[in-house]
Amino acid sequence: MSGLGRRRFLVGSAALAGGATVVACAAPERESQVQSFVLQPELSLPGQELWFATTCAHSSCGNSVVVRTIDGRAKKVEGNPAFPVNQGKLNVRSQAGVQSLYHPDRLTVPKRRRGLRGANEFEDLEWPAGLDLLTEKMSEARSVVVITGPISGTRARIARDFATAFGGEHLVYETLESTVWRKTVQDGLGARRLPYLDIANAHSILSFGADFLSTWVSPTQYGVGYGEFRQGHGERGRLIQVEPRMSLTGANADSWVYVHPGQEGALALSIAQVIAAEGLAPPDNWFNVVSEVGGLDALNAYAPDRVSQRTGVPVERIQEIAREFASHQPGFAIAGGPALASTNGLDNGLAAMLLNHMVGSVGQPGGLLPNPNLRSTVTPPTEPTSFADLAGRGNTWLEDDPPDVAIVFEADPVYGMPQATRFADALGKIPFVVGIGTIMSETLGHSDLVLPSTHAFEEWGDYVPDPAPRQHVVGLQQPVVRPTTSGRSFGDILLTLWHDLRPNLAPPWETMRDAVRANAAEVFRGGDFEERWVDLLKNGGGWNDDWAPEFRAAPDWHVNLLAEPAFSDNGVEFPLHLIPFEGVALGGGDETANPWLQATPDPISTATWTTWVEMNPSTAAALNVSRGDVVRIETAHGEFEAGVYISPAAAPGVLGVPVGQGHAFGGRWREDRGSNVLASLAPLTVAGSGGLAWAATRARVRPTGDYRQLPTIEVLPNARNDVEEVIVQVTNGNGDHHK
Amino acid sequence: MSSSANEAAARASAVSEMGRTIPTDAEVPHPEGVRWGMVVDLDRCTGCQACVVACQAENNIALNEEQRVLERRAKTWIRIERYWEGEFPNAKARFIPVLCQHCGNAPCETVCPVWATYHNNEGLNVQVYNRCIGTRFCANGCPYSVRYFNFWNPEWPEPMNNQLNPDVTVRTKGIIEKCTFCVQRINRVQVTAKTEGREIRSGEVQPACAQSCPTSALVFCDINDPESAPAQLAEAEAGRSYTLLEHFGTDPGIIYLKKVDPHAEIHEDEHAHAGAHA
C-alpha cells in the first residue's frame, strides 16, 4: 500500500512541477547547462524578468503579490495592484517572503527523531522512507488530529475533511488569536464574517486597543484606507486610540488615551453615556439600542465622574472623546489588542460596538459595512480554534486520551501556548507527531517525523481573505519558482495519504493543483473555464461584487453585565501589568527566522534583534534600572529576561514586551535570541469567547545586574550636533505650523 | 528655490576643487527639465517600515545583523526616524522617513576628491561605486546621515544570494553607498518609453519604497513637472510643505508635507523632538 502511495505521490509531484513549468518558469540549475539560443525553453529567456501573481497564503496577511523572477529565481515581491484587498501595497512581512524562500536553514529533507522529544536530535531520511513511516503510523491510527496555522481556502478544506476522514479534527492555532473580535462581531453585529471597515470614508475612528496599522486583522488593507482617511477627502479623519500601552496605531493617533488594563469597556460605556446625556447623536439612533442593553439608567452608572477613577481617564477627557467622536461622523469604534485580551474582553468589545449603533455607523458608508456571505463552502475562510478549546484538547490528551497521530503544519503551539497549559507535554502524549514546515520550530522540534514543505512561492493553493473588501474574493496561489528543496506541499502530502489509506473517502483530486482548479471552477462559474483559469492566475485570483446581507444584531448582552477584569495573582506580590504586543515585523514569532524582519526596527522603540521591555521612567527609577539593564520579569507562571527600554509613552506600572523571540529552533537568525513572553502568561480566558486573556497577567521585575546594549537605530539625546533642528514639522491644521 | 538655497548655490558655484569648478544644480542641464524627486506626506506616514524592507529587497542591501546595529553601522538607505514629544500621558511619537534628499546643492558632491558622487542631469545625486576610494568625506558632509560606508564585504549565505537583484550592483568593502531613487527602475522605464516612442507617463516610475507604501505617503515624481499629481499636491498643500534642514541651503529634491496634529500647541521655538534620533 505504501509503495502505491509513493508512486501516486511522485505522479502528483510531477504534475505539480509540470504545472509550475507552464505557468511559472524554469529552474536555476539550467544555468549550468548549455542552452540553445535558437530553441529557448518556454517563458525563460536568460536575463528577462517574468512576473507571476500569487498569494502569501502561509502568513496571516493573505496579501496578493506579484513576484519578479529572473532565470528561475524569485527576486522581488510587490503588491498585486489588481487585488482588491491590498491594492498593490504590501506590509513588511509579505515583502520578506523571498528571503524565507531562500533561507539557508530551510528544511531540505525529511528527518526522523533519534533522541528525546525536543532534544533536537534527528537523522535525515529519504522521502520514500519518510512516507513509509508516516503511512505505517497512519494506517494503524484510530484517530488523527491536524493542527495548522490560520490557513484558509482549499488547503483548509482538505485539512478539515482529511481529519474527519481519519476520525479526528482540524485545529487552527493563531498566536494572538482573533477569536474574541470574531465573537464580538457575531454578537454585536449579527455577522458571520468580519465587517469591512470603511476607513477611507470615515471622519473619525475610536479604537480601543486595535493596532490596525500594524498587526491587527488586515493591516495592509487598513493602511490603504488610512492614507485616504487622513488626506484623501475634504475633512481630515480623526483617530482616537485608547489603550494601556502605546501601539503603532496609538502613536499615529490625534488623541492617545491611556486607560487602565481591562477598563476599555467601562470607558466605552461612559462615552456612550455622554453621547446620550448631551444629545450628541440623534435619539432615534440610540434610544432603542440603549433600551435593549439596559436603558439609560444602566448607562448612567457609567457617567464620567463614576468611572474616571476606575478607568484612569479624567472626566473632562471622557467628555472630550465623546464630543469629538460624535461630532465627526461618519465614523466607527473598534476594539482589539489588550481591550479584547482581558478576561472581560468580549464585554469590552460589545461596549465599543454599542457606540457604533449609537452614532449610526453600522452598515453606513464611513462605518462598518457588511461583507458578503460565502458563496459556497468549497473555499472556507480561516476558522481559528479558541485558546480554551486548544488548551482543553491538551488536557484531554494529558489525561490519557490522546489521538494516535498528530499532523502539525505551519503552527507552533509549543512555542506560543503558555507553559502553564503544558501543551508540549500534551503533544508528547500523542504516540506519533509529524511536523510539516519550511523551517524548524519548537513544535517541529517536538515531532517524531519532520517533513519539509514547499514555500508559498513554490506551491498551489488559494486564500480567502477575511475581512473581504465588500466583495467575494479568492486569492490564488501558484508556483512562481520550482521548489528549491525536496519539500512537498502540505496539501499534496495529505491528498497522497488520503488516497492511499482511505480511497473510498478521498476527494476526486489527487494533487493540490487539481483541487485548487476544481474549487475555482465551482466558485467562479460561467463561460469557458480554461480561459477563466488563465485569467484567474494572471490576476492573482477572482472577485465578484456580491450581495451582502444587512447586519442583524440581536444583542444578548446587558450593560450591567460588564464585568470587572480579573488578573492573575495578587497585585501586591506582582504589582505590574504585563502587556505583550506583536511587532510590525515579527508578529507572533512565526517569521522570526528571517533576518530582514529581525533587523526591521520596532517603530516605537526602534529596537531590533532582541527582547526588550518598555518601561516608564518612574517605574525604572523605582527599580533603579536604566536603559539596557537586563531585568528578570517574573509572573506566577514563569520568568524571562529582557533589556530595559525607557519609553516616555509607557504608563507607570505597565510593562510592554514584544512577542516573537526566545526560540530554541529555527536556524542561525532565530535560535537563542531574546525571550518568549508568551510562555510566562497566565492561562486565563476571555469570558464568553474562550480566547486567551493575554493582557491579564501581573508581573514583577528584578534587576539582574547585567547590562546589554540595546540594538536600536535611535541615538541617545545629544549624540548629534544637529539635535536641536526641527526634523518633523507639525501643523495644527489651522494655518499654524512649527517653525 | 528658497532665498537661502539661492545663497548657498551662489557660494557653492564659487567653490573650486582640484582646479575644477563644481557645477551647481542650477548650472547642470536638465534635458526636458526632468528633476526626479519625491513628496512625503507625514500625515499619511504611519512608520510601518514597509518602505525600509522594500528598499533592502530591491537594492541588495547587506543584512543588518545585530552586531552591525550595535556598532551603528547598519545600512538602511531609507529609515524611519522616530522622535518623542512630551511625557506620559501626553507623549507623542513623530515618524519621518529619511533617505538621500538628492540635493540640488549637495554637500557630499563637492567634497569627493574623485568625483565618485556627482549630480546627474535628471536631478539625481549619483554614487559611482567603482570610482569611490572610501574617504568618507561625503558621509561626513551629509547633514542627513544617509550615506553608508561598507566596512565589510556583504555576505548572503547560499542560497540566499538567489534573491539578489541583478539590476543592482553588490557593493564591496571600502566604498560608500546610498539611495539611488531606484535608478535601475528609472532607466528601465526610460528604455521602455523610448522603445515605444512615447513620453514617460506620470507615475510610471516608482521606487520600491513608494511602490510598497500602504498609505501612499511616499510619491515619486518629476518635481519640475507642474502637471504631475505629486507636484500639484505639493502646490495645493503649500502651507504644509517644507524641506529637511532647509537652512543648510542644500535644495533637497524631497518635499515633506507637515504632520497634522489638531491638538498641537504651536510655538515659534518649539521642536518636534524631546529625544533624539539617528
Boltz contact constraints between the chains, C-beta under 6 A:
constraints:
  - contact:
      token1: [A, 70]
      token2: [B, 166]
      max_distance: 6.0
  - contact:
      token1: [A, 73]
      token2: [B, 162]
      max_distance: 6.0
  - contact:
      token1: [A, 75]
      token2: [B, 165]
      max_distance: 6.0
  - contact:
      token1: [A, 76]
      token2: [B, 57]
      max_distance: 6.0
  - contact:
      token1: [A, 89]
      token2: [B, 214]
      max_distance: 6.0
  - contact:
      token1: [A, 90]
      token2: [B, 212]
      max_distance: 6.0
  - contact:
      token1: [A, 91]
      token2: [B, 50]
      max_distance: 6.0
  - contact:
      token1: [A, 92]
      token2: [B, 49]
      max_distance: 6.0
  - contact:
      token1: [A, 92]
      token2: [B, 50]
      max_distance: 6.0
  - contact:
      token1: [A, 92]
      token2: [B, 53]
      max_distance: 6.0
  - contact:
      token1: [A, 95]
      token2: [B, 53]
      max_distance: 6.0
  - contact:
      token1: [A, 95]
      token2: [B, 54]
      max_distance: 6.0
  - contact:
      token1: [A, 95]
      token2: [B, 57]
      max_distance: 6.0
  - contact:
      token1: [A, 98]
      token2: [B, 163]
      max_distance: 6.0
  - contact:
      token1: [A, 102]
      token2: [B, 159]
      max_distance: 6.0
  - contact:
      token1: [A, 102]
      token2: [B, 160]
      max_distance: 6.0
  - contact:
      token1: [A, 102]
      token2: [B, 162]
      max_distance: 6.0
  - contact:
      token1: [A, 102]
      token2: [B, 163]
      max_distance: 6.0
  - contact:
      token1: [A, 104]
      token2: [B, 157]
      max_distance: 6.0
  - contact:
      token1: [A, 104]
      token2: [B, 160]
      max_distance: 6.0
  - contact:
      token1: [A, 213]
      token2: [B, 46]
      max_distance: 6.0
  - contact:
      token1: [A, 220]
      token2: [B, 214]
      max_distance: 6.0
  - contact:
      token1: [A, 223]
      token2: [B, 214]
      max_distance: 6.0
  - contact:
      token1: [A, 223]
      token2: [B, 215]
      max_distance: 6.0
  - contact:
      token1: [A, 224]
      token2: [B, 214]
      max_distance: 6.0
  - contact:
      token1: [A, 226]
      token2: [B, 215]
      max_distance: 6.0
  - contact:
      token1: [A, 227]
      token2: [B, 44]
      max_distance: 6.0
  - contact:
      token1: [A, 227]
      token2: [B, 215]
      max_distance: 6.0
  - contact:
      token1: [A, 227]
      token2: [B, 216]
      max_distance: 6.0
  - contact:
      token1: [A, 230]
      token2: [B, 43]
      max_distance: 6.0
  - contact:
      token1: [A, 230]
      token2: [B, 44]
      max_distance: 6.0
  - contact:
      token1: [A, 231]
      token2: [B, 41]
      max_distance: 6.0
  - contact:
      token1: [A, 231]
      token2: [B, 43]
      max_distance: 6.0
  - contact:
      token1: [A, 231]
      token2: [B, 44]
      max_distance: 6.0
  - contact:
      token1: [A, 251]
      token2: [B, 93]
      max_distance: 6.0
  - contact:
      token1: [A, 252]
      token2: [B, 46]
      max_distance: 6.0
  - contact:
      token1: [A, 254]
      token2: [B, 262]
      max_distance: 6.0
  - contact:
      token1: [A, 258]
      token2: [B, 89]
      max_distance: 6.0
  - contact:
      token1: [A, 584]
      token2: [B, 48]
      max_distance: 6.0
  - contact:
      token1: [A, 584]
      token2: [B, 49]
      max_distance: 6.0
  - contact:
      token1: [A, 595]
      token2: [B, 63]
      max_distance: 6.0
  - contact:
      token1: [A, 596]
      token2: [B, 53]
      max_distance: 6.0
  - contact:
      token1: [A, 596]
      token2: [B, 56]
      max_distance: 6.0
  - contact:
      token1: [A, 599]
      token2: [B, 64]
      max_distance: 6.0
  - contact:
      token1: [A, 600]
      token2: [B, 49]
      max_distance: 6.0
  - contact:
      token1: [A, 603]
      token2: [B, 47]
      max_distance: 6.0
  - contact:
      token1: [A, 606]
      token2: [B, 82]
      max_distance: 6.0
  - contact:
      token1: [A, 608]
      token2: [B, 69]
      max_distance: 6.0
  - contact:
      token1: [A, 609]
      token2: [B, 66]
      max_distance: 6.0
  - contact:
      token1: [A, 616]
      token2: [B, 88]
      max_distance: 6.0
  - contact:
      token1: [A, 648]
      token2: [B, 84]
      max_distance: 6.0
  - contact:
      token1: [A, 648]
      token2: [B, 87]
      max_distance: 6.0
  - contact:
      token1: [A, 648]
      token2: [B, 91]
      max_distance: 6.0
  - contact:
      token1: [A, 649]
      token2: [B, 91]
      max_distance: 6.0
  - contact:
      token1: [A, 651]
      token2: [B, 88]
      max_distance: 6.0
  - contact:
      token1: [A, 709]
      token2: [B, 70]
      max_distance: 6.0
  - contact:
      token1: [A, 711]
      token2: [B, 66]
      max_distance: 6.0
  - contact:
      token1: [A, 711]
      token2: [B, 69]
      max_distance: 6.0
  - contact:
      token1: [A, 711]
      token2: [B, 70]
      max_distance: 6.0
  - contact:
      token1: [A, 713]
      token2: [B, 278]
      max_distance: 6.0
  - contact:
      token1: [A, 714]
      token2: [B, 277]
      max_distance: 6.0
  - contact:
      token1: [A, 715]
      token2: [B, 276]
      max_distance: 6.0
  - contact:
      token1: [A, 715]
      token2: [B, 278]
      max_distance: 6.0
  - contact:
      token1: [A, 717]
      token2: [B, 275]
      max_distance: 6.0
  - contact:
      token1: [A, 717]
      token2: [B, 276]
      max_distance: 6.0
  - contact:
      token1: [A, 723]
      token2: [B, 276]
      max_distance: 6.0
  - contact:
      token1: [A, 725]
      token2: [B, 245]
      max_distance: 6.0
  - contact:
      token1: [A, 726]
      token2: [B, 271]
      max_distance: 6.0
  - contact:
      token1: [A, 726]
      token2: [B, 272]
      max_distance: 6.0
  - contact:
      token1: [A, 727]
      token2: [B, 96]
      max_distance: 6.0
  - contact:
      token1: [A, 728]
      token2: [B, 83]
      max_distance: 6.0
  - contact:
      token1: [A, 728]
      token2: [B, 94]
      max_distance: 6.0
  - contact:
      token1: [A, 728]
      token2: [B, 96]
      max_distance: 6.0
  - contact:
      token1: [A, 728]
      token2: [B, 272]
      max_distance: 6.0
  - contact:
      token1: [A, 729]
      token2: [B, 242]
      max_distance: 6.0
  - contact:
      token1: [A, 729]
      token2: [B, 258]
      max_distance: 6.0
  - contact:
      token1: [A, 730]
      token2: [B, 258]
      max_distance: 6.0
  - contact:
      token1: [A, 730]
      token2: [B, 259]
      max_distance: 6.0
  - contact:
      token1: [A, 730]
      token2: [B, 261]
      max_distance: 6.0
  - contact:
      token1: [A, 730]
      token2: [B, 264]
      max_distance: 6.0
  - contact:
      token1: [A, 730]
      token2: [B, 272]
      max_distance: 6.0
  - contact:
      token1: [A, 731]
      token2: [B, 240]
      max_distance: 6.0
  - contact:
      token1: [A, 731]
      token2: [B, 258]
      max_distance: 6.0
  - contact:
      token1: [A, 731]
      token2: [B, 260]
      max_distance: 6.0
  - contact:
      token1: [A, 732]
      token2: [B, 262]
      max_distance: 6.0
  - contact:
      token1: [A, 732]
      token2: [B, 264]
      max_distance: 6.0
  - contact:
      token1: [A, 732]
      token2: [B, 266]
      max_distance: 6.0
  - contact:
      token1: [A, 733]
      token2: [B, 260]
      max_distance: 6.0
  - contact:
      token1: [A, 733]
      token2: [B, 262]
      max_distance: 6.0
  - contact:
      token1: [A, 736]
      token2: [B, 266]
      max_distance: 6.0
